[in-house]
Amino acid sequence: MSIGIEIIGLGKQLPAACVTNQQIAEKTDTSDEWIRTRSGIRTRYFCGDGETQTDLAAGAAANALADAGIRPEEIGMCIVATATPEYVTPATAAVVQKRLGLQEDIPAFDLNAACTGFVYGLQLSAAMLNSGTLRHPCVLLIGAERLSGVIDPAERSTYVLFGDGAAAAVIRASDAKRFFCRLGVRGDTEVLYGPTKEKQEPFLHMNGRAVFRFATETILSGIALLEQESGVQAADVDYIVCHQANQRIIEHVQKKRKLPHEKFFMNLQKYGNTSAASIPLALADMKEAGLLKPGVRLFLLGFGGGLTTGAAYMEF
Ligand code: COA
């Protein structure tokens, strides 16, 4: 078990426009029934004119600071996990630093591990918080995406799945709360990739079946690894929070491991796949629903483009 951390505040920010499956079916050749039965998704949010990925990141971060009850001066590092930053440079985290009035003597940067970004960020936060090098006691870790800008209505198998949104966590070091994390990657440019200027492909591409296989294998092996290395069994954790990509992926894992349905928190019905924002959005909704009481133990499982993998055990 590695060094401990605790999440002391969570916040989210969604675009104003909620888009139903029916509205999606007006833009691409699909139906509400197909989307619901193949993915579990009912609605998602898309940014409108004037709404940016940075706005979502900053809004979620401000809400997380308020939830934690801390001042911007107490943030010692700001990370934005994202695959869809508003600018290549400056990093979204740099703009958030200014907008929120965070100190200027902190590292602030973006991290791209696609849908696993938040889990990567947790591991990095744990390492930095325990390194003694940060000048202020907390880390602000944000997952923020505007995927509506990189999906193509002409490619219906991706267009129906993704959404925009952001969520943030305020994290500090803890002697009492244990944290354990394993990350991985298997460099792949075929299964899930894009957009890329060099190949003049402005949209995200995905081999749905291959991703489905990768996702179920990754979650199952991640759970087994967490059980082995953290010493806590899946049956004993309160919730398993998987990256919210597809209800069928999560149900496959639940059945395979013969675990109760209620152990797997799901909110993908409302938001679709929001990539790096998906796990913190789940945590923010769990907190709002009163599920993250002191002592609650979680497994977090991320997977995504890269192909990246991340499995974490944490305590509240
Ligand atoms: N609406 C209607 N029909 C669609 C469709 C849509 N949005 N997308 C695909 N189809 C069609 C296909 O064209 C195909 O038709 P055909 O049988 O006439 O050729 C049929 O549905 C089945 O396609 P298939 O790709 O085999 O469907 P599936 O059951 O595998 O479901 C996904 C597709 C994308 C929902 C599923 O593969 C999946 O969820 N994969 C994982 C995706 C994911 O999680 N990505 C993010 C990871 S971070």
Residues whose N, C-alpha, C, O or C-beta is under 5 A from the ligand:
A	BS01	COA	D29 T30 S31 W34 R38 C115 R156 S157 V160 G208 R209 V211 F212 A245 N246 F303 G304 G305
